[in-house]
């Protein structure tokens, strides 16, 4: 009857051990420091963190001995996990049979042992924090408390590893789900854009071939149909850009010469003599995500020019540093934004029913993407604006 109880409990114990993913998990300095401290405080030659497997004992850390793994049967740790004590202390004088059976297992003959079972949150002993001596001895109260404290810290490390493993598992699942979502979005967008292209071309063809037969109202309806089709196509493109923008955040970090970066972006608009840019002539950004930062500036500059009905469009870019962040500003002399819309413009798919200088409506995706990039770079963004007077977008990102 007792054997059945132990077997059932052992099955649960091994299941608990598997959750921590520490068996054969390699060396770790943090654990080595704990065994070193245990040996020094308790004045013993050997200290170990023993992971109790099905048939073997493997050492997460070992101080003062050279041993890889041993058979679990007749070990001191085997006695410890079933003793149901906070700390098991034995010596060869009082327990000669235990020490005699253990003699052939260890790399040297021990006469003193103290072990603390490391318990999971459900009370299963998954490992043992233990010390050994080749001589008979005892522990004083301070040494006992110290050994219990070190064992507790060891268990805290196990718990941290367990949570990290869970988070990594969740992260892998989310990444896979995201890939599936991205693939779905790509397929759906293709299925939408193909008929949209047909609608646009057929509508244009219908207008051209029947321009003499259509009245002004019918022509206007067809124009609305084409305009709506283009808007829907741009909307679909925007959705894809938003979801694919996470790939930019996976790019390597590097040092960036800010004036060089801004020159490449502003050169895209250099063909237009009625666009003026000013930006810093110095500034070195250490270890930043260049791809994400480039995307942020391109979106903000593009918006500054699109939503600007002035004859001469101006964009001024500012830069300064603090002890913790790189701070930027992008100011324009454009159409401005009403104060009640300041927060709304950063929400995905939210538009203000405002058309750009070419008469095209916004998709409500560009600034949402900007905000996502900046927050992923451990920063934030705000806007200052006055209707008809222009806008200033201020944002900052974490610096190393």
Secondary structure, DSSP 8 states (H G I E B T S, - for coil): -HHHHHHHHHHHHHHHHHHHT-TT----HHHHHHHHHHHHHHT-SEEEEEEE-SSEEEEEEEES----EEESTT-HHHHHHHH--SSEEEETTT-HHHHHHHTTTSSS--SEEEEEEEE-TTS-EEEEEEEEESS-----HHHHHHHHHHHHHHHHHHHHHHHHHHHHHHHHHHHHHHHHHHHHHHHHHHHHHHHHHHHHHHHHHHHHHTTTT--HHHHHHHHHHHHHHHHHHHHHHHHHHHHHHHHHHTS--EEEEHHHHHHHHHGGGTT-TTEEEE--S--EEEEE-HHHHHHHHHHHHHHHHHT---SSEEEEEEEEE-SSEEEEEEEE-S----GGGTTGGGSTT---S-B-TTS-B--S-HHHHHHHHHHHTT-EEEEEEETTTEEEEEEEEE--
